[in-house]
């Protein structure tokens, strides 16, 4: 099963978007705008399939986590823990 494409985001009066709460000057926010994510979507789409019925992991998420894991020299477990806690990840 292929990953699902992200639906267009809609503003909600009572729930601000995460992008509105983060500092747009943060280095990782700036880096996100410089990366051509379509390359990962196109080239890596078949590398992370799902055979259990659950949608596949988006290639963009995998690429971003692999970059962060390498850049900050983290183990798999530390990367997952940091990803859950840090909104910039």
C-alpha positions as CSV (number, residue, x, y, z in Angstrom):
1,X,0.0,0.0,0.0
2,X,1.4,3.4,-1.0
3,X,1.5,6.3,1.5
4,X,-1.3,8.7,1.6
5,X,-0.8,12.2,0.2
6,X,-1.1,15.0,2.7
7,X,-4.5,16.7,2.6
8,X,-4.5,20.4,2.2
9,X,-4.3,22.1,5.6
10,X,-7.3,24.1,6.7
11,X,-7.2,26.8,9.3
12,X,-9.1,26.2,12.5
13,X,-10.2,29.0,14.7
14,X,-9.6,27.1,18.0
15,X,-6.5,25.1,17.0
16,X,-3.5,27.0,15.7
17,X,-1.2,25.2,13.2
18,X,2.2,24.0,14.4
19,X,3.8,26.1,11.7
20,X,2.3,29.2,13.3
21,X,3.7,28.4,16.7
22,X,7.3,27.6,15.6
23,X,10.1,30.2,15.1
24,X,10.4,30.6,11.4
25,X,14.0,31.7,11.9
26,X,15.0,28.3,13.4
27,X,17.7,26.6,11.4
28,X,15.6,23.4,10.8
29,X,12.6,25.5,9.6
30,X,14.8,27.3,7.1
31,X,16.4,24.0,6.0
32,X,12.9,22.6,5.3
33,X,12.3,25.3,2.8
34,X,15.6,24.6,0.9
35,X,15.1,20.9,0.4
36,X,13.4,19.6,-2.7
37,X,11.0,17.1,-1.1
38,X,9.5,16.0,-4.4
39,X,12.8,14.2,-5.2
40,X,12.3,12.0,-2.1
41,X,8.7,11.4,-2.8
42,X,9.5,10.3,-6.4
43,X,12.7,8.3,-5.8
44,X,11.9,6.7,-2.5
45,X,8.2,5.9,-2.9
46,X,8.7,2.2,-3.3
47,X,11.3,1.7,-0.6
48,X,9.0,1.9,2.4
49,X,6.0,-0.2,1.5
50,X,3.3,-1.4,3.9
51,X,2.1,-5.0,3.7
52,X,-0.1,-5.0,6.8
53,X,-2.8,-2.7,5.6
54,X,-1.5,0.4,7.4
55,X,-0.5,3.2,5.0
56,X,3.2,3.3,4.2
57,X,5.5,5.8,5.9
58,X,5.8,8.9,3.8
59,X,9.3,9.2,2.1
60,X,9.6,12.8,3.3
61,X,9.3,11.7,6.9
62,X,11.9,9.0,6.5
63,X,14.3,11.3,4.7
64,X,13.9,14.0,7.4
65,X,14.4,11.5,10.2
66,X,17.4,9.9,8.6
67,X,19.0,13.4,8.1
68,X,18.4,14.4,11.7
69,X,19.7,11.1,13.0
70,X,22.9,11.5,11.0
71,X,23.3,15.2,11.8
72,X,22.8,14.8,15.5
73,X,24.5,11.4,15.8
74,X,21.5,9.7,17.4
75,X,20.6,6.1,17.8
76,X,17.2,4.9,16.4
77,X,15.7,5.0,19.9
78,X,17.0,8.5,20.7
79,X,15.8,9.7,17.3
80,X,12.2,8.5,17.9
81,X,12.2,10.0,21.4
82,X,13.4,13.3,20.1
83,X,11.0,13.4,17.2
84,X,8.1,12.9,19.6
85,X,9.2,15.7,22.0
86,X,10.7,18.3,19.6
87,X,8.3,20.2,17.4
88,X,11.1,21.3,15.1
89,X,11.8,17.7,14.2
